[in-house]
């Protein structure tokens, strides 16, 4: 009977040791699944960033194409306005090379240049908005990755810390009790 009593604490200690090994294995599996989750997040974010970069390039190309068309229309309208004004001057017997007629024509050119400058400012604002959206998405992706890493660290600490600490103490106390009984 005494032999059985000394075996019970040893078996209990061995059982707790197996539980400790099981917890360590479980923690490794958890870490592996967390690493996989992080890799999947990074892959998804990389794909989203690639798609957004393509969308941004397409938007830039559309803005540039619209700007070229607007510039073509502006020049065409300016040529028509200058021709119309010269025809008026010619019809009224005023030379288009004179002081006041030249001032009118210069006014048309300046007005057209102001329209072009305004359109370029708007286009630059659109380009800036596209770039800002890309930068914000990249910052958000970094934040999401870091949040996932921190949650995983906390999860690992809470599960492995509590399990290892609790099981480790039980294992140590059982093992020391068993060895003290054997020594008697």
N, C-alpha and C positions, 0 to 999 in steps of 0.2 A: 504494500500500500504506500510505503514511504517513497518507493521508486516512482510510483504513479504521481504522487504529489509533486515530486521534483520535475516530472515530465510536463505537467500541465503548464507551469510558467514558461518552460522552454518552448512548448508548442504555441502558446499565446504570443511569445516574443517573435517566433518564426512567422506566425500569421501576420503580425503587425509589420514585420520586415517585408513580407510579400506585398502587403498593402502599400507600404512606402514605395516599393519598386513599381507597383501598379500606378501609383499617383505620378511618379516621375515619368513613366511611359505615357500616361494620359496627358501630362503637361507638354511633352514633346509633340504628341499628336496635335494638341491644341495650338502649339506654336507653329507647326507645319501648316495647319489650316489657316491660321492668321496670316502667315507669310503668303499663302496662296491668295487670300482675300486682298492683300495689299498689292500683289502682282496684277490681279484682275482689275483692281481699281486703277492702277497706273496704266494698264493697257487700254482700258475704256477711256480714260482721260486723254491719253495720247491720240487715240482715234478721233475723239471729239475735237481736240485741238487741231488735228490735221484737217478735219472737215471744216472747221471754222476758218482756218487759214485759206482753204480753197474758196469758201464762200466770200471771204474778205477780198481775195484776189479777183473774184468775179464781180463783186460790187465796185471795186476800184476800176476795173476794165469798163464797166457800164458807165460809171461817172466820167471816165476819160472819153469814151465814145460820145456821150451826150455833150461834153464840153467841146469836142471837135466839131460836132454838128452845130452847136450853138454859135461857135466862132465862125463857121462857114456862113450861117444865116446872118450873123451880125455884119460880116464883110459885104455880103450880097445886098443887105438892106442899106448899108452905108453907100455902096456904089450907086444904088437906085436913087437914094436921097440926094447925093451930090449931082447926079445927072439931071434929076428933076429940078434942082435949084439952079443949075447952070442953064437949063432950058428956060426957066423963068427969067433969069437975068438977061439971057440973049433975046427973049421975046419982048422984054421991056426996053431993050437997047442999052443995057448996062453990061459992062465988061466983067467977066467972072474973075479977072486978074486984078481988079481994083481993090481999094481999101475996104469999103463996107461989104462988098460981096465976098472978099477973101475972109473977112471976120465971120461972116455967116457960115461959110464952108468950114472954117476952123472950129466953129462951135459945134457943127455936126460931128466932126472927128473927135472932139473932146467928149461929147455926149456918148458916142459909141465906145470910146476908151473907158469911160466911167462904167458903162454897162459891163464891159469885159472884166474890169477889175472887180466889180461886185460879184460877178459869176465866179471868178477865180477864188474870191474869199469864201463863198459858199461851198465851192468844191473842196477847198482846204479844210473847212469845218467838217464836211462829210468824211474826208479821209481821216481826220483826227478822231472822229467818233468811231470809225471802224477800228483804228489802232487801239483806242481806249477800250473798246469792247473785248478785243483779243487779250490785252494786258489784264483786264479784270478777270477774265475767265482763267487765265494762267494763274493769277493770284489765288483765285477760289480753289483751283485744283491743288495747289500747294497746301492751302489751309485744310482741305479735306484729307489729303494724305497724312498730314501731321496730326490731325484729330484722330484718324484711324490708328496711327502708330501709338499715340498716347492712350487711347482706349485699350488697345491691345496690351500695352505695358501695365496698365492698371489691372486689367483682367488677369494677366499672368501673375502679377504680384499678389493679388487677392486670392487667386485659386492656389497657386503653388506655395505662397507664404503660409496661408492658413493650414493647408493640407500637410505640407512638409513639417511645419512647426508642431501642429497637433499630433500627427502620427509619429514624428520623430521623438517627441517627449514621451509618448506612450511606449514606443519601442525601447527607448533608453531605460525608462523606469521598469518595464517588464523584464528586460534583459538583465538589469542589475539585480532585480529581485530574484530572478532565476539563478543567476550565478552565485548570489549570496547563499541561497539554499543548498546549492550543490557543494559549496565550500564547507558546509557544516558537517 
